Amino acid sequence: MLLLTKEIRGKIPKLRSQENKAEQAVAIVKFFTPDSSWTWYAIEGEPILNEAGQEIDFEFFGLVEGFEKELGYFVLSELESAKGLMGLPIERDKFWQPKTLAEIAPEIFQKV
């Protein structure tokens, strides 16, 4: 399965473009391991270029659910090479509809 399509590339905002939106930042794409509990929600992303200006990877920023829920950076090459507990590759949720971080993980943004 192709994790990053042209359509997604056209929809995902550039890195740091949603940083002032906090819980209202929108997750455009969802990746998951079908044989474990890890999930990545990308809210921003852009190509990583080498010195010659050629794309060598794609960097995302978003919510990662693994051992904990946290915001952070992840790259396409890591998603493409990682395997779950039974050796299954990471997949893209083909039926994902964009949601805000508040909808996905409201507990992260609760005021104390």
Z-matrix of the N, CA and C atoms (Angstrom, degrees):
N
C 1 1.453
C 2 1.528 1 109.22
N 3 1.310 2 116.24 1 133.95
C 4 1.455 3 121.97 2 176.01
C 5 1.525 4 108.46 3 -76.00
N 6 1.330 5 117.10 4 119.02
C 7 1.460 6 120.56 5 -176.90
C 8 1.529 7 112.50 6 -77.70
N 9 1.324 8 116.78 7 -37.49
C 10 1.471 9 120.32 8 -176.94
C 11 1.527 10 109.64 9 -120.05
N 12 1.318 11 115.81 10 101.22
C 13 1.459 12 121.32 11 -179.25
C 14 1.527 13 110.89 12 -87.29
N 15 1.323 14 116.52 13 167.25
C 16 1.464 15 120.92 14 175.41
C 17 1.526 16 110.43 15 -60.97
N 18 1.316 17 115.91 16 -37.56
C 19 1.464 18 120.26 17 -179.99
C 20 1.532 19 111.13 18 -62.09
N 21 1.323 20 116.87 19 -44.89
C 22 1.461 21 120.41 20 178.79
C 23 1.521 22 110.25 21 -65.77
N 24 1.333 23 117.06 22 -42.62
C 25 1.475 24 120.43 23 177.15
C 26 1.529 25 111.13 24 -55.00
N 27 1.319 26 116.14 25 -37.89
C 28 1.458 27 120.33 26 -179.03
C 29 1.518 28 113.86 27 -73.70
N 30 1.330 29 116.65 28 -21.78
C 31 1.460 30 121.12 29 -176.62
C 32 1.529 31 113.95 30 -97.32
N 33 1.325 32 117.07 31 -28.37
C 34 1.462 33 119.04 32 -172.65
C 35 1.530 34 111.19 33 -76.51
N 36 1.321 35 117.00 34 128.17
C 37 1.473 36 120.45 35 -179.97
C 38 1.535 37 110.90 36 -67.68
N 39 1.322 38 115.87 37 155.97
C 40 1.465 39 121.47 38 177.97
C 41 1.527 40 110.37 39 -65.94
N 42 1.329 41 114.68 40 156.71
C 43 1.464 42 120.35 41 178.54
C 44 1.530 43 111.20 42 -55.32
N 45 1.288 44 116.39 43 140.34
C 46 1.468 45 127.17 44 178.57
C 47 1.527 46 113.68 45 69.67
N 48 1.319 47 118.63 46 7.31
C 49 1.470 48 119.92 47 -179.67
C 50 1.526 49 112.76 48 -80.88
N 51 1.330 50 118.32 49 -17.06
C 52 1.459 51 121.32 50 179.34
C 53 1.529 52 112.43 51 -112.82
N 54 1.349 53 117.14 52 10.99
C 55 1.454 54 119.51 53 -172.30
C 56 1.527 55 114.06 54 -62.60
N 57 1.308 56 118.83 55 -24.64
C 58 1.464 57 121.04 56 179.42
C 59 1.526 58 112.71 57 -88.78
N 60 1.311 59 117.14 58 -1.38
C 61 1.463 60 120.85 59 -177.85
C 62 1.523 61 113.33 60 -87.91
N 63 1.323 62 117.55 61 -15.32
C 64 1.477 63 123.32 62 -179.72
C 65 1.528 64 110.63 63 48.66
N 66 1.334 65 117.66 64 -122.08
C 67 1.467 66 121.08 65 -175.43
C 68 1.525 67 113.27 66 -69.93
N 69 1.329 68 117.39 67 -10.69
C 70 1.464 69 120.09 68 178.12
C 71 1.534 70 112.91 69 -91.14
N 72 1.338 71 117.67 70 -0.48
C 73 1.466 72 121.15 71 173.95
C 74 1.525 73 108.11 72 -62.45
N 75 1.317 74 115.89 73 142.27
C 76 1.465 75 121.27 74 -173.52
C 77 1.526 76 110.89 75 -103.88
N 78 1.328 77 115.26 76 129.15
C 79 1.463 78 121.70 77 174.46
C 80 1.530 79 108.27 78 -82.62
N 81 1.307 80 115.92 79 116.85
C 82 1.466 81 122.58 80 -174.99
C 83 1.520 82 112.00 81 -84.42
N 84 1.328 83 116.52 82 -35.69
C 85 1.470 84 120.69 83 -175.51
C 86 1.527 85 109.54 84 -139.10
N 87 1.323 86 115.31 85 148.46
C 88 1.471 87 122.11 86 179.46
C 89 1.522 88 108.62 87 -123.24
N 90 1.342 89 115.49 88 129.16
C 91 1.455 90 123.08 89 174.14
C 92 1.525 91 107.59 90 -115.04
N 93 1.336 92 117.48 91 149.09
C 94 1.461 93 119.67 92 -178.72
C 95 1.521 94 110.81 93 -153.68
N 96 1.329 95 114.73 94 158.97
C 97 1.457 96 120.79 95 172.56
C 98 1.522 97 107.32 96 -97.29
N 99 1.323 98 118.41 97 119.65
C 100 1.457 99 120.48 98 -177.37
C 101 1.531 100 113.75 99 -69.25
N 102 1.323 101 116.75 100 -15.44
C 103 1.459 102 119.39 101 -178.10
C 104 1.529 103 113.63 102 -118.32
N 105 1.319 104 116.59 103 20.52
C 106 1.463 105 121.31 104 171.79
C 107 1.528 106 108.08 105 -156.68
N 108 1.305 107 117.12 106 -171.59
C 109 1.465 108 119.91 107 -172.05
C 110 1.521 109 114.70 108 -102.30
N 111 1.316 110 119.09 109 13.89
C 112 1.465 111 120.96 110 -178.21
C 113 1.530 112 111.13 111 -84.54
N 114 1.351 113 114.69 112 138.20
C 115 1.467 114 121.91 113 178.50
C 116 1.524 115 108.74 114 -142.75
N 117 1.333 116 116.11 115 141.40
C 118 1.456 117 123.03 116 178.03
C 119 1.526 118 108.26 117 -123.46
N 120 1.331 119 116.66 118 127.70
C 121 1.463 120 122.76 119 177.13
C 122 1.531 121 107.35 120 -113.65
N 123 1.312 122 117.54 121 111.57
C 124 1.465 123 121.29 122 -177.26
C 125 1.527 124 110.33 123 -89.53
N 126 1.341 125 115.30 124 125.02
C 127 1.465 126 119.83 125 176.96
C 128 1.524 127 111.66 126 -105.52
N 129 1.326 128 116.46 127 -21.12
C 130 1.472 129 121.40 128 179.93
C 131 1.524 130 108.75 129 -147.52
N 132 1.311 131 116.41 130 163.48
C 133 1.452 132 119.54 131 175.61
C 134 1.504 133 112.31 132 -179.69
N 135 1.318 134 114.56 133 158.39
C 136 1.465 135 120.07 134 174.80
C 137 1.522 136 109.93 135 -163.10
N 138 1.318 137 116.32 136 159.24
C 139 1.467 138 120.11 137 -178.44
C 140 1.524 139 112.23 138 -64.87
N 141 1.324 140 115.10 139 148.73
C 142 1.464 141 122.45 140 169.10
C 143 1.521 142 105.17 141 -99.76
N 144 1.320 143 116.24 142 125.92
C 145 1.461 144 121.64 143 -176.23
C 146 1.521 145 110.87 144 -109.66
N 147 1.332 146 115.74 145 148.27
C 148 1.465 147 119.14 146 173.62
C 149 1.530 148 108.73 147 -85.45
N 150 1.307 149 116.75 148 -176.20
C 151 1.468 150 121.00 149 -177.21
C 152 1.521 151 112.93 150 -62.97
N 153 1.329 152 117.26 151 -25.06
C 154 1.460 153 121.44 152 179.34
C 155 1.534 154 111.91 153 -86.75
N 156 1.328 155 116.40 154 0.14
C 157 1.458 156 120.45 155 179.38
C 158 1.513 157 114.54 156 84.29
N 159 1.329 158 117.03 157 12.29
C 160 1.462 159 121.34 158 179.01
C 161 1.527 160 109.46 159 -91.54
N 162 1.321 161 115.65 160 141.13
C 163 1.457 162 119.75 161 179.41
C 164 1.524 163 110.29 162 -71.04
N 165 1.339 164 115.28 163 128.54
C 166 1.457 165 120.28 164 179.36
C 167 1.531 166 112.12 165 -116.72
N 168 1.318 167 116.92 166 -13.07
C 169 1.465 168 121.20 167 178.31
C 170 1.531 169 107.06 168 -170.13
N 171 1.315 170 115.66 169 -177.54
C 172 1.466 171 121.19 170 178.12
C 173 1.521 172 106.74 171 -138.12
N 174 1.332 173 116.36 172 126.86
C 175 1.458 174 121.57 173 -178.06
C 176 1.518 175 110.54 174 -103.54
N 177 1.319 176 115.42 175 134.45
C 178 1.460 177 122.36 176 177.91
C 179 1.516 178 109.58 177 -114.26
N 180 1.323 179 115.63 178 157.71
C 181 1.456 180 122.44 179 166.64
C 182 1.514 181 106.12 180 -128.33
N 183 1.328 182 116.16 181 137.81
C 184 1.446 183 118.45 182 179.24
C 185 1.510 184 112.39 183 177.31
N 186 1.301 185 114.51 184 -162.99
C 187 1.455 186 122.61 185 -179.24
C 188 1.518 187 109.05 186 -92.61
N 189 1.330 188 116.13 187 130.50
C 190 1.459 189 121.69 188 177.27
C 191 1.527 190 107.55 189 -116.63
N 192 1.322 191 115.81 190 125.73
C 193 1.461 192 122.06 191 174.92
C 194 1.515 193 107.63 192 -108.49
N 195 1.319 194 114.92 193 113.16
C 196 1.461 195 120.77 194 177.35
C 197 1.504 196 107.49 195 -140.26
N 198 1.327 197 115.21 196 -110.77
C 199 1.462 198 119.24 197 174.19
C 200 1.529 199 109.85 198 -69.29
N 201 1.330 200 115.56 199 -29.46
C 202 1.465 201 124.09 200 177.19
C 203 1.519 202 107.61 201 -141.06
N 204 1.322 203 116.47 202 173.78
C 205 1.463 204 121.57 203 170.69
C 206 1.511 205 106.81 204 -102.32
N 207 1.335 206 115.84 205 123.95
C 208 1.453 207 119.58 206 179.73
C 209 1.520 208 110.50 207 -152.11
N 210 1.320 209 114.84 208 155.23
C 211 1.451 210 121.19 209 176.16
C 212 1.516 211 108.45 210 -87.78
N 213 1.341 212 116.41 211 140.83
C 214 1.447 213 119.20 212 179.47
C 215 1.513 214 112.76 213 -176.57
N 216 1.316 215 114.67 214 179.84
C 217 1.460 216 123.13 215 -179.54
C 218 1.526 217 109.77 216 -98.04
N 219 1.326 218 116.26 217 146.95
C 220 1.455 219 122.66 218 173.51
C 221 1.515 220 107.80 219 -151.09
N 222 1.331 221 116.87 220 156.09
C 223 1.463 222 120.65 221 -175.63
C 224 1.530 223 111.00 222 -117.73
N 225 1.301 224 114.47 223 151.79
C 226 1.458 225 122.26 224 -177.58
C 227 1.526 226 112.00 225 -58.00
N 228 1.329 227 117.36 226 -42.51
C 229 1.470 228 119.72 227 -177.14
C 230 1.528 229 111.18 228 -60.68
N 231 1.337 230 117.68 229 -34.99
C 232 1.465 231 120.14 230 177.38
C 233 1.527 232 110.89 231 -68.86
N 234 1.329 233 116.87 232 -40.90
C 235 1.463 234 119.93 233 177.37
C 236 1.526 235 110.90 234 -62.89
N 237 1.311 236 116.47 235 -40.11
C 238 1.463 237 120.84 236 -177.75
C 239 1.532 238 112.83 237 -70.59
N 240 1.328 239 117.06 238 -27.28
C 241 1.465 240 119.39 239 -176.37
C 242 1.528 241 113.46 240 -97.56
N 243 1.315 242 118.12 241 -17.57
C 244 1.468 243 121.00 242 -176.86
C 245 1.529 244 111.32 243 -74.39
N 246 1.302 245 114.81 244 151.26
C 247 1.467 246 122.11 245 177.45
C 248 1.527 247 108.39 246 -130.60
N 249 1.321 248 115.68 247 150.89
C 250 1.459 249 121.31 248 176.85
C 251 1.513 250 111.08 249 -81.61
N 252 1.307 251 116.11 250 -171.16
C 253 1.466 252 122.75 251 -176.05
C 254 1.527 253 113.77 252 -59.43
N 255 1.320 254 116.78 253 -33.18
C 256 1.468 255 120.66 254 -179.53
C 257 1.529 256 112.12 255 -100.84
N 258 1.331 257 115.79 256 12.16
C 259 1.452 258 120.24 257 177.47
C 260 1.516 259 114.83 258 85.88
N 261 1.318 260 117.99 259 8.74
C 262 1.468 261 120.68 260 179.75
C 263 1.522 262 110.40 261 -79.91
N 264 1.328 263 117.49 262 143.40
C 265 1.463 264 120.29 263 179.49
C 266 1.535 265 111.74 264 -76.38
N 267 1.309 266 114.69 265 161.34
C 268 1.465 267 121.42 266 174.48
C 269 1.525 268 108.17 267 -66.84
N 270 1.309 269 115.84 268 142.87
C 271 1.463 270 122.23 269 179.57
C 272 1.518 271 110.58 270 -120.90
N 273 1.307 272 114.55 271 162.44
C 274 1.467 273 121.90 272 172.62
C 275 1.513 274 107.19 273 -101.19
N 276 1.321 275 116.21 274 136.02
C 277 1.462 276 121.00 275 177.58
C 278 1.532 277 107.76 276 -73.87
N 279 1.318 278 116.54 277 104.11
C 280 1.474 279 121.84 278 -176.88
C 281 1.520 280 112.46 279 -67.86
N 282 1.317 281 117.53 280 -18.25
C 283 1.464 282 121.19 281 -176.65
C 284 1.524 283 112.48 282 -105.34
N 285 1.323 284 117.14 283 7.97
C 286 1.460 285 122.49 284 -178.18
C 287 1.525 286 111.42 285 -63.02
N 288 1.308 287 115.28 286 134.65
C 289 1.459 288 122.40 287 172.84
C 290 1.524 289 106.66 288 -112.93
N 291 1.345 290 118.28 289 129.39
C 292 1.469 291 120.56 290 -177.32
C 293 1.526 292 112.30 291 -50.34
N 294 1.348 293 114.32 292 138.51
C 295 1.463 294 122.35 293 179.71
C 296 1.515 295 108.61 294 -138.65
N 297 1.317 296 115.76 295 155.89
C 298 1.460 297 119.80 296 175.92
C 299 1.527 298 109.34 297 -76.89
N 300 1.321 299 115.69 298 160.45
C 301 1.458 300 119.77 299 175.96
C 302 1.522 301 110.70 300 -62.47
N 303 1.324 302 117.41 301 -32.12
C 304 1.462 303 121.45 302 177.80
C 305 1.528 304 110.95 303 -62.96
N 306 1.313 305 117.47 304 -34.22
C 307 1.466 306 120.87 305 178.02
C 308 1.526 307 111.51 306 -74.34
N 309 1.331 308 116.68 307 -34.70
C 310 1.461 309 121.30 308 -176.21
C 311 1.537 310 111.72 309 -80.76
N 312 1.325 311 116.07 310 -44.08
C 313 1.474 312 120.22 311 -174.24
C 314 1.529 313 110.83 312 -141.82
N 315 1.315 314 118.02 313 67.37
C 316 1.473 315 120.55 314 -176.78
C 317 1.526 316 112.85 315 -59.59
N 318 1.334 317 118.03 316 -27.45
C 319 1.462 318 120.84 317 -177.50
C 320 1.529 319 112.89 318 -64.45
N 321 1.319 320 117.71 319 -25.64
C 322 1.465 321 121.09 320 179.40
C 323 1.528 322 110.77 321 -67.70
N 324 1.305 323 116.61 322 -31.12
C 325 1.460 324 120.77 323 -172.34
C 326 1.538 325 113.45 324 -104.86
N 327 1.315 326 117.84 325 6.97
C 328 1.452 327 120.42 326 178.84
C 329 1.517 328 110.74 327 -64.48
N 330 1.299 329 115.95 328 135.90
C 331 1.462 330 121.53 329 177.81
C 332 1.533 331 108.34 330 -80.73
N 333 1.306 332 115.74 331 137.77
C 334 1.471 333 120.29 332 179.61
C 335 1.507 334 110.37 333 -89.86
